Amino acid sequence: MALKPTKGFITPSPGWESDIKQGTCAGDGGSAPFQSSNHIARCGAINIFKWGSSQCYIEVIPDPTLPPAPATTQPPAPTRTQPSTPKPLVYSRTLIFLQKHTAVGQSVFIRGGNIHQHVCSPGPYQQDIDPCAISIIHNTTTTNSEYQAWKQGDRYLDFEGEETGQGKYGAQSAIGTPSIWTSNNPYEKGYHPSNVYGKAFWFVELLMDCSNTYDGWFDLKGFTSNGGWERDIKQGVCSGNAGVPPHLAINHIAKCGAINVFYWESGACNITDDSGAYFVSIARNYHLTSSPPAVYENSNSTEERHSNWTIRLHRWRNQSR
């Protein structure tokens, strides 16, 4: 495991990012073997940090697998490789809160997607070809064992339910995107610092591909074990600063890259743009080269180009500051 300390620097001011104490990162990148006052990144991984914060997400990038060359008895004809310009996937930090008072042992899952522009696949296990499904990366900081099991292999927010290869908790399968029970009371077992709203809010933090939403918006519904679907609702005008969704629906309508607060089977809502958030864009370069990585930096973003990946880390600024 190769790790290295790193820190941001803005010119002409304020200069160096302040010291931080990095906690346990979300993702599958593991824990650093040493302590530092800087962010600790892992070589060969996607490293996502927040300016001046200990929050982090580290995910190992799998090695590329090239298909075997076809067998032939003829000399191959000369070919010309054209460089490609793939469209990057832009993942934005998206928080979903859904208040639901549940019985002991009951869990709340989130199902959703872009149903306004597409006809969804009926499922099951069709997420890879489902035009409604939205690519996600789990980014919730928690030790909850059920969530840690069910998030494995959960690659889409969709209306189908369990995905092929999605993790199980014991013998219990996932029935959507898992969430965790939280409270804003620091003395309760389910306390989570992201919850400033109250008790019994089921919560999940995702990095979401906003490019497959409808003008930045998507639908969602709760689904409970031993209870099933949340009933249809008529969403009212939400408090917060995120604006008005471009369509009507019988579901909750959430915004990608925002903090979305909903109430079970209620049209009440609060949606706030997360102006301090980061996002990561990943572009797969299919035109492989032997060139060394090149790094480009400015005050808002860092881009690193490898032979088979282009990774861009961006920090959003609140322009009103």
N, C-alpha and C positions, 0 to 999 in steps of 0.2 A: 504494500500500500504506500503510494507516494503522495505525501501531503505537503502543503506549503502555506505559510502565513501570507495574507494579502490585505491591503488597505486601500481605500479610495483617496484621491487627491483632486481638489477642484482649484483651477486657476481662474482669475487672480486671487480670489478669496472664496470661501474661508480657509482653503488649504487642506490640511490633513483631516480625515475623518477621526472622530474621537475614539478612544480606546473602548473596547467591548469585551464582554466575557461570554464566549460562544457556548450555547447550551447544546443539548442533543438535537441533531438535525433530523427533520423529516426526510423520507426517501430511503433508498437501500444502500447508501454510501458508507454506512458504518460510523464509528466514533473515532475521533482523532486520538493518537497515542500520546499527545502532549498538550499542555495548556499554553495559551497565548493571549495577549491583549488585542490581537488582530482577528479577522475572519480566518478560519483554517479551511482551505480548499483542498479537494482531492484531484490529483492528476488523472486524466482519462475519464472524467465525470462531468455532468452538468452541475455547476455550483451556483446556487441562487442565494443572494444575501440582500438584506435591507440596510440602507445607510444608517449608521449609528445604532444598530440594533443587533441583538444576539440571535434573532430569528434566522433560520437557514433551511435550505433544502438541497440535498446532494443525491444525485442519481447516477449510477455507473452507466456509461455509454457502452452498449454491446459492440464487440468487434464485428466489422462488416463481413458477411459471408457471400463470396462470389460464386455464381453457378459454375459447375464443371464445364470445361470446353467440350463441344460436341465431337464425337469420333468421326474421322474423315480419312479417306484414302487419297484425296485430291489436295494439292496445295491450296491453302485458303486464298480467296480472291482479296486483293487489296481493298481495305475499307478506310473511310475517313471518319474519325470520331468528332462529332460536333459537340461543343460544350453546351451544357444545358443550364437553364436559369430557373431552378425550381422555386415554386411559391413557398415562402416560409410559413410555418405554423406559428401563430402568435398566441401564446398562453398568458392570460391575465388572471391575477389573483382575485378570486370570487368567493365571497362568504355567503352561506345560506343558513338562516335561522328559521326554524318552524316550531312554534310552541304547541306542545301536545302533552297533556297529562296522561301517563300510561300506567299500566299495571306492572308489578314486579315481573321481570323476565321478558317483557314486551319490548321490541325494538322498532324504531322508525327508520325506514329507508326512503330515499328520494328517487323519484323517476321523473324524467323530463326530456326535453329536446326542442328542436326547431320544427314544430308541427304546422306553422303558418305557411311556410313556403313548400313543404314537402308532404308526400303521403308516406307514412311510416311503415316499415316492415312489420308484419304481424308477430314475428318471432315464433318460437324462442331461438336464441343463440344466433341471431342474424345481425348483430351490431356492426360487424365489419362492412356490411353492405347496406346498412340502414341509413337512408339519407337524412333522417331526423336526428340520429345520434350525434352527440357533440363530444369530441375528444377531451379527456381530462387527465390530470395528474393529481393524486391526493397530496395534500399539504397540511393536514390537520395535526397539530401538536397534541398528542395524547398518549397515555399508556393503556388505554382501554383495550382489553384483550380481544373482545368481540370485533371491534372496529379494525384492529391490526390484522385480524385474520380475514375479514370480509373485504378489506380494501385491496388485497393481493389479486392482481389480474383484473381489477375493475378499471377499464380503460375508456369507458364511455358513460356519459349521462344519457339515458335512453328510457323509453317507455316499455321495454320488453321485460326487464327483470334481470335474472342471473345471466352472466356471460360465460362462454366456454372457458374453462380453466380458472374461473374466479374462486378465491379461497373460501374455505368452510370453517366454521367454528364448531369443533367437534363433528357431529353428524349434521349440523344445521347449515343449510345452504343460504347464500345471500339471495335477497329478492329485490335487488336494486343497488343503488349507491348507498353505502352505510353512513350513518351519522352517529353522534354521541350525545347523551343526555348531559346538559350543562345548567349551571346556576351562576348568578352574579354574586352569590354570597361566598366570600373567601373561607368561611368556616364549614361549608358543605363539601361533601365528597366529590360532587360533580362540578366544582368551581372551575371556570375557565376564564382567563383574562380577556378574551375577545368578547365575552358575553357581558354587556352592560345593560341588559334589558330586563332580566328577571329570572324566575325559576321555571324549570321544565322546558327550556328551549333546546330542541334537538339541532345539532350544529355540525356542519362540515365545511372545511376550507379547501378549495380546489384551485388548481391552475387550469384554466379553461381556454379552449380554442375558440376565440370570439369570431373567427372568420366564418364559422358555420352557424352563427346565430342570425336572427332577423333584425338587421340594423342595430346589433348589439343586445338584443333581447331574446329571451327563450322562456318556454313554459315549464312548469314543474308541478308535481303533486306528491303528497305523502302517501306511503304505503306501509302498513304495520303488519308485523307478524301476528297471527291470530286475529286479525281485524280487517285486513285488505285495504282497498282504496279509500282515500279521502274523498268525500262527496264533492260534486261540482260547486263552484263558488262564482261570484261576480265581483271581481276586484274593483275597489274604489280608487279614488285619487290617493296616491301614497304620500305620506309625509317624507321629508328628506329633500335632497337637491339633485336627484338623478333624472328628473324630468318625467315625461309621460310615455308609456310604451306605444308603439305604432299600430297596435292591433288589439282587438278584444278577444277574450277567451273564457272558457269555463274552468281554467286552471289559474294558479298563481303565475304572474308574469314577472320574471326576474331579469336583472341586467347583468351582463357579463362585465367583470372588472369592478363590481360594486359590492356593498354590504347590503344584503337583502334580508329583511325581517318580516316573517309572515306568521299567521295564527291559524291553527287547524280549522278548516271548514269556515273560514271568515274572510271577508273581502278587505279587512284592515291590513295595512302594510306600511313599512318604512324602508325606503331605498336610498342609500347615500353613496355617492361616488367615492371610491377609495383613492383620493388624490395622492396619498403617500405611498402607493403600491408600486411594486415592480412587475415587470413581465419579462418573459424569456421567449425569444423566437429561435427556432431550430430549423435550418434548411439542410436537406440531404443533398450532397453534391455527388451525382452519379458519374460525372466525368472525373475519374481518379487521376491524380497527378502525384509526382514525387517531390513537389515543392515543399519547403518547410512552412510551418504555420506563420501567418502574418497577423499582427495585432494592431487594431485601430482604436484610439481612445479619444473621448472628449468629455465634457463635464456631465453629459447625460447618459452616455452609453459606452460599452466596451464590446468590441467584436473580435472574435478569434476564428481564424479560418484554418481548418485542417484539411487533409487530403479527402476526407469523406464526410465531414460535418462542417457547417458554419453555425456558430453559436453566438447569439447577440444577447447581452444582458443590458437592460435599460432601467433607468430610475426615473419615475414620473415626478415632475415638479409641479407644485401648485403655483400657477402663474400670478395669482393674486398676492402672493407674499412679497 
